[in-house]
Amino acid sequence: MSPRQEAPQKDAPRLARRDLWSVALGVLAIQAAFSTERRQGLGVAAALSPLRRLFAAEDGGRFLRRHAESFNTNPAFAGPLLGAVARLEERAAGGDVPAGEHARKVKSALEAPFAALGDAYLWNALRPALVLWGGLLAWTAGFWGPVLFLVLYNGVHLGIRVGGVFWGYRQADRVQELLRTPWLRRGIRVGAWAVAAGVFGLALRAWAHPGIPGLLGLAGVAGGFILGRRGFTRGALLAVGGIIVGLVFSLWNGTPHAHL
């Protein structure tokens, strides 16, 4: 539901593109001041601080206090949400008074859904899938395995986290449409299959490796898969295991072992 919009003042202040870039860079440090009381609240206020220039001095102080309240979502998916908040606050500074309160409601209403979507897509699907495939590549191509993981994961992650600020700014109070984006839903499903395929590939590679007992390699990878897919690990154990596999076999490929 959109708030009633008042006609903006003719000389209403507007955000420049550099302001949005400042917000986007601030999103990268949104957890730098994480606390049990405010969660990401202080990081959100710092990221949105370039918007203070839209308000008078006393209103700018209230603006920062309002956005320093408790807030917690997936750090990457905070980008689109704060972009939408920036647009709504810009409207409020231009005379659309209800937009300021609506910005607060949008944050409160979407922080949990965005957290769930971001965790499922980035941390439970994309990250474990890429570390497993990076580990498999590291076994045969050395350092290119970690490079694959870093380039692909950060390309997607930073695209959402930084580029999402500009997308959210354009969407404003329609930012909730991100929850219905088909490619995110498909990505979660594909990620689950990619994780299974990566585990299977590592199991076969461990089975065939002359320096690793086949049953031990298979049991280790299968155990990591089972634990990593359990809800209580949220994929973290599997991701860490994949990174370790990649680093170990990067070193293995770079070490002479013809005598083994």
DRENDONU-105529 format. One line per field, with one value per residue (C-alpha): residue number from 1; residue in three letters; x, y negated, z. Coordinates in Angstrom, 3 decimals, padded with zeros to 6 digits, always signed. Each point is the difference from the previous one (the first is absolute). Layout:
<atoms>
i: c(NUM,...)
aa: c(ALA,...)
c1: c(X,...)
c2: c(Y,...)
c3: c(Z,...)
</atoms>
This chain:
<atoms>
i: c(1,2,3,4,5,6,7,8,9,10,11,12,13,14,15,16,17,18,19,20,21,22,23,24,25,26,27,28,29,30,31,32,33,34,35,36,37,38,39,40,41,42,43,44,45,46,47,48,49,50,51,52,53,54,55,56,57,58,59,60,61,62,63,64,65,66,67,68,69,70,71,72,73,74,75,76,77,78,79,80,81,82,83,84,85,86,87,88,89,90,91,92,93,94,95,96,97,98,99,100,101,102,103,104,105,106,107,108,109,110,111,112,113,114,115,116,117,118,119,120,121,122,123,124,125,126,127,128,129,130,131,132,133,134,135,136,137,138,139,140,141,142,143,144,145,146,147,148,149,150,151,152,153,154,155,156,157,158,159,160,161,162,163,164,165,166,167,168,169,170,171,172,173,174,175,176,177,178,179,180,181,182,183,184,185,186,187,188,189,190,191,192,193,194,195,196,197,198,199,200,201,202,203,204,205,206,207,208,209,210,211,212,213,214,215,216,217,218,219,220,221,222,223,224,225,226,227,228,229,230,231,232,233,234,235,236,237,238,239,240,241,242,243,244,245,246,247,248,249,250,251,252,253,254,255,256,257,258,259,260)
aa: c(MET,SER,PRO,ARG,GLN,GLU,ALA,PRO,GLN,LYS,ASP,ALA,PRO,ARG,LEU,ALA,ARG,ARG,ASP,LEU,TRP,SER,VAL,ALA,LEU,GLY,VAL,LEU,ALA,ILE,GLN,ALA,ALA,PHE,SER,THR,GLU,ARG,ARG,GLN,GLY,LEU,GLY,VAL,ALA,ALA,ALA,LEU,SER,PRO,LEU,ARG,ARG,LEU,PHE,ALA,ALA,GLU,ASP,GLY,GLY,ARG,PHE,LEU,ARG,ARG,HIS,ALA,GLU,SER,PHE,ASN,THR,ASN,PRO,ALA,PHE,ALA,GLY,PRO,LEU,LEU,GLY,ALA,VAL,ALA,ARG,LEU,GLU,GLU,ARG,ALA,ALA,GLY,GLY,ASP,VAL,PRO,ALA,GLY,GLU,HIS,ALA,ARG,LYS,VAL,LYS,SER,ALA,LEU,GLU,ALA,PRO,PHE,ALA,ALA,LEU,GLY,ASP,ALA,TYR,LEU,TRP,ASN,ALA,LEU,ARG,PRO,ALA,LEU,VAL,LEU,TRP,GLY,GLY,LEU,LEU,ALA,TRP,THR,ALA,GLY,PHE,TRP,GLY,PRO,VAL,LEU,PHE,LEU,VAL,LEU,TYR,ASN,GLY,VAL,HIS,LEU,GLY,ILE,ARG,VAL,GLY,GLY,VAL,PHE,TRP,GLY,TYR,ARG,GLN,ALA,ASP,ARG,VAL,GLN,GLU,LEU,LEU,ARG,THR,PRO,TRP,LEU,ARG,ARG,GLY,ILE,ARG,VAL,GLY,ALA,TRP,ALA,VAL,ALA,ALA,GLY,VAL,PHE,GLY,LEU,ALA,LEU,ARG,ALA,TRP,ALA,HIS,PRO,GLY,ILE,PRO,GLY,LEU,LEU,GLY,LEU,ALA,GLY,VAL,ALA,GLY,GLY,PHE,ILE,LEU,GLY,ARG,ARG,GLY,PHE,THR,ARG,GLY,ALA,LEU,LEU,ALA,VAL,GLY,GLY,ILE,ILE,VAL,GLY,LEU,VAL,PHE,SER,LEU,TRP,ASN,GLY,THR,PRO,HIS,ALA,HIS,LEU)
c1: c(+000.000,+001.407,-000.451,-001.939,+002.476,-000.007,+001.218,+003.738,+001.260,+001.364,+003.454,-000.080,+003.471,+000.928,+002.577,+002.902,+001.482,+003.037,-002.347,-001.283,+003.558,+000.743,-002.994,+001.151,+003.507,-001.502,-001.978,+003.340,+000.721,-003.533,+001.127,+003.069,-001.881,-002.192,-001.372,-002.510,-002.134,-000.260,+001.301,+000.878,-001.735,+003.114,+001.375,-003.268,+000.099,+003.599,-000.800,-002.940,+001.854,+000.547,-003.768,+000.341,+000.662,-003.611,-001.243,+000.506,+002.532,-002.529,-001.945,+003.245,+000.672,-003.464,+000.555,+003.166,-001.593,-002.948,+002.227,+002.300,-002.822,+000.353,+000.166,+001.288,-000.072,+002.298,+002.908,-000.119,-003.759,+000.226,+001.154,-003.354,-001.859,+002.132,-000.251,-003.777,+000.254,+002.224,-002.625,-002.816,+002.012,+000.747,-003.748,-000.527,+002.593,-001.789,-003.342,-001.508,-000.212,-001.565,+002.900,+002.336,-002.181,-000.493,+003.776,+000.084,-002.846,+001.639,+003.190,-001.907,-002.259,+002.677,+003.058,-001.055,-001.213,+003.156,+002.114,-001.672,+000.346,+003.616,+001.033,-001.671,+001.465,+003.490,+000.974,-001.910,+000.166,+002.509,+002.882,+000.149,-000.476,+002.853,+002.419,-000.596,+000.554,+002.944,+001.444,-000.500,+001.723,+002.842,+000.677,+000.924,+000.816,+001.527,-000.637,-002.635,-002.457,+000.042,+000.051,-003.187,-001.713,+001.077,-000.865,-003.391,-001.221,+001.057,-001.292,-003.509,+000.287,+001.343,-002.396,-002.902,+001.606,+001.306,-002.031,-003.106,+000.128,-000.631,-002.682,-001.753,+000.134,-001.845,-002.557,-000.664,-003.163,-000.126,+003.263,-001.909,-000.242,+003.499,-001.619,-001.801,+002.991,+000.037,+003.793,+000.534,-002.474,+001.520,+003.469,-000.918,-001.226,+002.949,+002.396,-001.272,+000.672,+003.393,+000.972,-000.994,+001.900,+003.092,-000.022,-000.383,+002.901,+002.250,-000.953,+000.946,+003.248,+000.909,-000.858,+002.329,+002.897,+002.933,+001.018,-003.394,-001.701,-003.173,-002.412,+001.515,-000.321,-003.526,-001.078,+001.493,-001.683,-003.323,+000.114,+000.665,-002.924,-002.420,+001.008,+000.172,-003.543,-001.419,-001.935,+002.017,+003.220,-001.635,+002.573,+002.922,+001.771,-000.227,+001.337,+002.968,+000.685,+000.007,+002.462,+002.306,-000.131,+000.871,+002.975,+001.323,-000.033,+001.364,+003.035,-000.045,+000.258,+002.869,+002.031,+002.233,-001.320,+001.160,+001.637,-003.356)
c2: c(+000.000,-003.349,-003.044,-002.937,-002.081,-003.722,-002.168,-000.536,-003.476,-001.611,-000.437,+003.260,+001.451,+003.048,+002.726,-000.048,+003.177,-000.468,+000.087,+003.395,+001.204,-001.133,+001.999,+003.030,-000.161,-000.393,+003.215,+001.839,-000.922,+000.452,+002.551,-001.900,-001.236,+003.080,+000.298,+002.172,-003.048,-001.679,+002.783,-001.785,-003.221,-002.128,+001.259,-000.920,-003.524,-000.413,+001.260,-002.418,-002.931,-001.706,-000.651,-002.426,-002.837,+000.296,-001.168,-002.940,+000.559,+000.985,+002.227,+001.657,+001.037,+001.537,+001.733,+001.717,+001.028,+001.454,+002.184,+001.034,+002.106,+003.779,+001.520,+003.319,+001.583,+001.820,-002.451,+000.263,-000.403,-003.115,-001.776,+000.010,-000.769,-003.028,-001.234,-000.027,-001.739,-002.673,-000.734,-000.201,-002.289,-002.203,-000.298,-000.857,-002.786,-001.326,-000.376,+003.502,+000.264,+003.513,+001.414,-000.386,+002.197,+002.395,+000.389,+001.158,+002.457,+001.401,+000.748,+001.648,+002.054,+001.265,+000.592,+003.566,+001.085,-001.428,+001.782,+003.331,-000.439,-001.160,+002.813,+002.623,-001.318,-001.181,+002.043,+003.262,+000.350,-002.174,-000.034,+003.732,+000.907,-002.244,+001.076,+003.640,-000.586,-002.251,+002.788,+002.502,-002.324,-000.635,+003.718,-000.076,-003.677,-001.255,-003.621,-000.419,+001.723,-002.730,-002.610,+001.473,-000.167,-003.569,-001.404,+001.656,-000.348,-003.610,-000.871,+001.058,-001.099,-003.477,-000.403,+000.400,-001.884,-003.028,-000.004,+000.785,-003.477,-001.578,+002.567,-000.548,-003.775,+000.375,+002.397,-002.016,+001.364,+002.871,+001.489,+003.009,+001.247,+001.401,+002.756,+001.202,-000.157,+003.291,+000.229,-000.048,+002.817,+002.007,-000.699,+001.575,+003.175,+000.179,-000.625,+003.060,+002.196,-001.654,+000.800,+003.641,+000.193,-001.621,+002.457,+002.907,-001.291,-000.373,+003.486,+001.519,-001.958,+001.091,+003.610,-000.053,-001.847,+002.360,-001.865,+000.163,+003.216,+000.182,+000.770,-002.710,-002.641,+001.050,+000.092,-003.427,-001.676,+001.759,-000.984,-003.620,+000.096,+001.406,-002.441,-002.928,+000.580,+000.092,-003.088,-000.629,-000.594,-002.270,+001.281,-001.565,+003.279,+001.075,-003.354,+000.130,+003.598,-000.937,-002.849,+002.308,+002.608,-002.662,-001.315,+003.457,+001.161,-003.282,+000.738,+003.650,-000.914,-002.393,+002.490,+002.642,+003.397,+002.323,+002.211,+000.797)
c3: c(+000.000,-000.987,+002.172,-001.312,-001.940,+000.283,-002.840,+000.473,+000.491,-003.133,+001.541,+001.952,+000.708,-002.035,+000.440,-002.427,-001.423,+002.257,+003.005,-001.096,-000.474,+003.553,+001.235,-002.026,+001.453,+003.467,-000.507,-000.298,+003.637,+001.311,+002.610,+001.201,+003.081,+000.499,+003.536,+001.817,+000.765,-003.402,-002.248,-003.266,+001.043,+000.431,-003.307,-001.719,+001.465,-001.149,-003.507,-000.285,+001.515,-003.418,+000.018,+002.910,-002.424,-001.174,+003.407,+002.313,+002.781,+002.666,-002.410,-001.076,+003.589,+000.300,-003.350,+001.259,+003.301,-001.890,-002.161,+002.857,+001.457,+000.138,-003.468,-001.303,-003.447,-002.391,-000.538,-003.794,-000.234,+002.169,-003.180,-001.827,+003.211,+000.897,-003.581,+000.344,+003.372,-001.569,-002.651,+002.534,+002.264,-003.000,-000.583,+003.649,-000.195,-003.081,+001.753,-000.171,+003.799,+000.200,-002.037,+002.997,+002.199,-002.897,-000.304,+003.609,-000.598,-003.147,+001.948,+002.818,-002.272,-002.400,+002.170,+000.894,-003.494,-001.601,+002.629,-000.773,-003.762,+000.212,+002.342,-002.194,-003.243,+000.949,+003.037,-000.429,-003.793,-001.855,+002.494,+000.822,-003.685,-001.129,+002.720,-000.864,-003.706,+000.804,+002.136,-002.801,-002.473,+002.463,+000.053,-003.680,-000.722,+003.238,+000.951,-002.731,+002.325,+002.675,-002.780,-001.480,+003.371,+000.771,-003.438,-000.416,+003.567,+000.409,-003.449,+001.067,+003.630,-000.751,-002.895,+002.424,+002.882,-001.922,-003.208,+002.030,+001.549,-003.411,-000.875,+003.332,-000.501,-003.305,+001.484,+003.207,+001.645,-002.527,+001.265,+001.393,-003.601,+000.535,+002.059,-003.144,-002.346,-001.963,-000.419,+003.757,+000.551,-002.846,+001.393,+003.338,-001.735,-002.395,+002.892,+001.858,-003.043,-000.549,+003.583,-000.470,-003.307,+001.554,+002.891,-002.412,-002.105,+003.044,+001.166,-003.355,-000.084,+003.532,-000.845,-003.001,+001.690,+000.696,+003.152,+001.709,+001.151,-002.056,+002.813,+002.222,-002.708,-000.849,+003.656,+000.701,-002.944,+000.601,+003.670,-000.937,-002.419,+002.574,+002.723,-002.387,-001.203,+003.523,+001.001,+003.161,-001.954,-002.619,-002.492,+001.903,+000.763,-003.616,-001.184,+002.398,-001.007,-003.669,+000.577,+001.964,-002.764,-002.561,+001.975,+000.834,-003.578,-001.287,+002.201,-001.042,-003.682,+000.690,+002.055,-001.632,+001.053,-002.733,+002.652,+001.608)
</atoms>
